[in-house]
Amino acid sequence: ANNARIEPSVGVFVDGVYRSRSASQIGDFPDVQRVEVLRGPQSTLFGKNASAGVVSVVTQKPKFEFGGNVEGSYGNLNAIVAKGVVTGPVSETIALSLAGGFNKRDGYVKNLAIGTRIAERDRWFVRGQILIEPSSDLSVRLIGDYSKIDERCCGVFNVRASGATALLTSPLIGGRINNAANIYADEVYYNYDPTNKVTSWGGSGQIDYDFGAATLTSITAYRKLKSKADFDTDFTSADLARGAGVGQIDLTTFTQELRLAAEVGDRLNLLVGAFYFNEKVKQGTQIGWGAAARP
């Protein structure tokens, strides 16, 4: 869902940072500590776009002892998935971790018009963390990540013959389209391959200070999402229309959260906070004539 106009009703948070669009959640996590799923309205504590619930992903903090893990798999269509993380100390008060991975697979949809395959996988990510703990009362966690998708994707299939498809495939136009009677053949006829390119990156800083009776937390984050999708707008082998950069999205978000948690006696917990969210969206959409449109 790369539609910039669609805001989710389930808020997704990664290490306390709100991800405002599903396309900004393309990174993988080889170091997940836990996943929290909260059902029902959560706007009191999580703010905007949490009317149906919250999914919160929490990753492992860097550790003050060397360690890590790596995993990989291979499947049909040359599907290769590999990811891993390494962590360790820099000093007695500073620890680092670095995670990364990639996900590749050949396309399984045949574009018979030009002899290529689409619906492939080609994506990778990298993520780094720094943990600074100068004392038992103060903790500073800095996180930066970069994720990218650059794929020939995706296929759209004609599922029912109509007067429109009859016209497109008539000698007058000469286009070809998949057979609606065999929609699971994974065959399309495009005069050029569709593309899907998504880049998501950002950084965040979390500061926790323990006063004894209360804990103050500050989370500051900046994120950037760029998406560009292009596809054969007429979905036939005839060069009638082109979606030149049909989905160009440039989305920038800044968030700042402050919260104070305290325990009063043995039976009362208090939480007070404030959340600031600023988002800027730039979107461009255009459809161009193909070479065969005027004739």
C-alpha angles and dihedrals in degrees: 000000000000093000106127091203093062113086116186125247090208112066116222119205128185113196090339095310119120117233105206098194132037090232089064091063097070096116122103125227119216090172104053114159097184144335118223119203116192117187126211131015112344101169094118092070102016104038126202123036098007097111094121099035146286135267111199120188116198119190129202117274117234111276131226091229127064116260147117146153140237131197137179143174139191127204145161120307085038091286109180123180120177131165140153148159136219126195138177147136128287094185138340090284104031129065131176138201132188125193131181145152149154139227120205135169137160118251119265099195114085118220098206094183094070102011100249137121126238137181091071131154122237115153138130140177143192128196132183134188136191122196119195119187109170091167140005089261100050130059127174121188122187121189132184128177141175126192131177140187121192108168142149096238149189143016125211116196131208105232101178133032116236143162089273093056090045090055094046092052096042121111087254092068102013099207125151127217135177119278108263090208090064105039094156095062090094092227129140136170112221124156088219134017121261117240134204119194122177128171122186125177140151149139137232140188126204124191122190121185123183115211092180100248093039141026124217118206128189123184119185121181141174122191137180129197125186123181133177124178125181129180144160098273096202092048093220138100089254114098095232104130137006128204095217101194089338093178113033111165129173112181127179125185134183123187134182124186129184124181138167120203123190141170119222110196119315100307109040130073121182130198125181126168152141132229129200121194126182123177132178121192127192117184133176127187128180139159120202133201117257124227092259097047099091097043 
